[in-house]
Amino acid sequence: MNVGFVGLGAMGREMAGQLLAAGHRVQVWNRSPEPVRELVERGALAAGSLAEALGNEVVVSMLADDAAVESLLLDEALLATAGAAVHVNMATVSPALARRAAELHARHGLGYVAAPVLGRTDVAAAGNLTILAAGESSMIDRVAPLFDAMGRATRRLGDQPQLANIAKISANFMLVSAIEAFAEASALAEAGGLASEELLAILTNTILPGPVYAGYGAMIAERRYEPAGFRLALGLKDVGLALDAGAEAGVPLPFADVLRTALTESVAHGDGGLDLAALGERARRRAGLST
């Protein structure tokens, strides 16, 4: 399949690499040139412009946030001349943006599929992402080979694209909640003389098994926050999306306010570029265990 890929951040590079490995023709575009050069060395073609990238059969985008999608891909003139049959937006964006994007794409005769993913960069590099897809069924069928190359499973969530983004935002809200819970529990254990690693072993072998605590918990216990597989600043963005979605739907999310405060404090302390596990360092600072 001829694919235009827009957005080569940490996740996008790995996802585009999986498409190349599966034999797809991939033309890449990014605002900074170095990731483009890296993918070209792996067999991709460089797009000279966004319009060129959107001239492929399918365009896949993996941008950071609503603002990036809005400024780069929701331009009326760009969409009016796009040759792509469908745009697959794999970013974590707001439900409101997903609705607006779907309407704008339909106005210009383009299909629009929302397909945010569950998994960190190491999961993307292994082609094991879980893809949350929503949009017209025939369009999802059309891009299913791409999802098969990038992920181990695709969950279809209906024909309204925003449903995929609601699912992703809800999942990330739970993820950040779990990380903050372990960060605080770890600080409590350390202050009481129990090693964080011991607490982690107890939890992951009894009441809380699974990848969240085993993965992020280990990073917190080891104070290992780099390289960042999921930047703390993006966690703040996603909790903000959850609060916005809650406000729109009339759903109170009191703990999301607590998380936003914690994440904002961490960003203000200079931890925004570290992994989300750096919430552990905030908990240690507040407990007087770290300066």
HELIX and SHEET records of a PDB file:
HELIX    1   1 ALA A   10  ALA A   21  1                                  12    
HELIX    2   2 PRO A   33  GLU A   41  1                                   9    
HELIX    3   3 LEU A   50  ALA A   53  1                                   4    
HELIX    4   4 ASP A   66  LEU A   73  1                                   8    
HELIX    5   5 GLU A   76  ALA A   80  1                                   5    
HELIX    6   6 PRO A   95  ARG A  107  1                                  13    
HELIX    7   7 THR A  121  ALA A  125  1                                   5    
HELIX    8   8 SER A  137  MET A  150  1                                  14    
HELIX    9   9 GLN A  162  ALA A  191  1                                  30    
HELIX   10  10 SER A  196  THR A  204  1                                   9    
HELIX   11  11 PRO A  211  VAL A  212  1                                   2    
HELIX   12  12 TYR A  213  GLY A  217  3                                   5    
HELIX   13  13 ALA A  218  GLU A  222  1                                   5    
HELIX   14  14 LEU A  232  ALA A  249  1                                  18    
HELIX   15  15 PRO A  254  ALA A  268  1                                  15    
HELIX   16  16 LEU A  276  ALA A  278  5                                   3    
HELIX   17  17 LEU A  279  ARG A  286  1                                   8    
SHEET    1   A 6 LEU A  45  ALA A  46  0                                        
SHEET    2   A 6 ARG A  25  TRP A  29  1                                        
SHEET    3   A 6 ASN A   2  VAL A   6  1                                        
SHEET    4   A 6 VAL A  58  SER A  61  1                                        
SHEET    5   A 6 VAL A  86  ASN A  89  1                                        
SHEET    6   A 6 GLY A 111  ALA A 114  1                                        
SHEET    1   B 3 VAL A 117  LEU A 118  0                                        
SHEET    2   B 3 LEU A 129  ALA A 133 -1                                        
SHEET    3   B 3 GLY A 151  ARG A 156  1                                        
END                                                                             
